[in-house]
Amino acid sequence: MKILHIETSSKNCSVAISNDEHLLCLCEETSENYKQSENLHTFVQWALEGAEISLQDLDAISLGMGPGSYTGLRIGASAAKGFCFGLNLPLIAINSLYSMVEPFISSGFDHIIPLIDARRMEVYTATFDGKTGEMITPTESKILDESSFQEYKGDKVLFIGDGATKTQPLIHFPAEFRAEVYPSAKYMIHQSVKKFNTHQFEDVAYFEPFYLKEFQGVKLADAKKKH
C-alpha cells in the first residue's frame, strides 16, 4: 500500500511517501513566508523520485486536513483532490494535530497539548493522552487567558506547537514547552494506514478542510480624507 501524504496546514510544507507503515521518502521545509504554493508540487516530485515510484504506483492520497492556515489548507486540499480525481484514488483526511503529537506518544507525559497559533491570543488545540495518543478533548479554537489548561495542574504536560510561545506565560504550573513543533507528513503514516485498512475515505467532490472558523480578510482603512 503506497500513500502520498501532504501536510500544508502550517509554516512547514511537508510531503511524504510511505509503503504500508514504512516511510520511503520525506521532503519538507519550514518557512516563515508560507511557501506551500511554491514548494508543494516540487516536493511531491522529489518525494516520488526519492521513493523510486511514480504517481501511477500510488494507492491513496492522505491530506493533513487542519486546523491551521486557511491559505495553506486550501493549497493542500486543491492538490490532493486534483491527484485523487486525476488518478482515481481515494482521499484520506488526517487531523493535523495528530501528526504533531505522534512523535511524543509514550515519552513520559500524562497529556500532550498541541497549540497552533491563530490570531492574537487564540490557538487551535486539543488534548491527547500521553500514553495512548488518543484525543480526549475535541479540537477547538481557544482564547487563552489565565485560567487556560489549569485542569491539568499536577499532571505531567507537554505543550507543543508555535502557539506554545504565547501560552507559556499563562501557565503557572510545571510543564514542558516545545514551540518548534509543526505538523509533518511523516507522522501521518500510522493514522493513514489505519484509515486505509478500514476504508475511511472522504467524498472527494465535497471534501473541505477543517478550518474551524471562516476566513477573515483584512479590512481596508477608509481612504477618504476628512476636511
Secondary structure by P-SEA (a helix, b strand, c coil): cbbbbbbcccccccccccccccccbbbbbbbccccccccaaaaaaaaaaaaccccccccbbbbccccccaaaaaaaaaaaaaaaaaabbbbbbccaaaaaacccccccccbbbbbbbccccccccccccccccccccccccccccccccccccccbbbbbcccccccccccccccccccccccccccaaaaaaaaaaaccccccccccccccccccccccccccccc
